[in-house]
Amino acid sequence: MKEVSLLEMIGRSLAKVAAGAGVAALLIWITYVMLDFGHMQSGFTLPQSTY
């Protein structure tokens, strides 16, 4: 087992947190878009010009 520097450990931890946050944000965005797509008929739409 090779010696791992504190900076490397911190970097790996930050990378894991960033990846987790990215996945969570993507899931939330997809859910939001799907909900909006379901409500499009009732006039509730996102402020976007193209779909």
C-alpha positions as CSV (number, residue, x, y, z in Angstrom):
1,M,0.0,0.0,0.0
2,K,1.6,3.2,-1.1
3,E,1.6,6.4,0.9
4,V,-1.2,8.7,-0.1
5,S,-0.8,12.4,0.6
6,L,-3.4,14.4,2.5
7,L,-4.0,16.6,-0.6
8,E,-4.7,13.6,-2.7
9,M,-7.2,12.3,-0.2
10,I,-8.9,15.7,-0.1
11,G,-9.0,15.8,-3.9
12,R,-10.6,12.4,-4.1
13,S,-13.2,13.3,-1.5
14,L,-14.0,16.5,-3.4
15,A,-14.3,14.6,-6.7
16,K,-16.7,12.1,-5.1
17,V,-18.8,14.9,-3.7
18,A,-18.8,16.8,-7.0
19,A,-19.8,13.6,-8.9
20,G,-22.6,12.9,-6.4
21,A,-23.9,16.5,-6.6
22,G,-23.8,16.3,-10.4
23,V,-25.8,13.1,-10.5
24,A,-28.3,14.5,-8.0
25,A,-28.7,17.8,-10.0
26,L,-29.2,15.8,-13.2
27,L,-31.9,13.6,-11.6
28,I,-33.7,16.7,-10.2
29,W,-33.5,18.5,-13.6
30,I,-34.9,15.4,-15.5
31,T,-37.7,15.1,-12.9
32,Y,-38.5,18.9,-13.3
33,V,-38.6,18.6,-17.1
34,M,-40.8,15.5,-16.9
35,L,-43.2,17.2,-14.5
36,D,-43.3,20.3,-16.8
37,F,-43.9,18.1,-19.8
38,G,-46.9,16.5,-18.0
39,H,-48.3,19.9,-17.1
40,M,-47.8,21.5,-20.6
41,Q,-51.5,21.0,-21.5
42,S,-52.6,23.0,-18.5
43,G,-50.5,26.0,-19.6
44,F,-47.6,25.5,-17.1
45,T,-44.4,25.6,-19.2
46,L,-40.8,26.4,-18.6
47,P,-39.5,29.7,-20.1
48,Q,-37.9,28.0,-23.1
49,S,-38.4,28.8,-26.8
50,T,-37.6,25.4,-28.1
51,Y,-38.4,21.8,-27.1
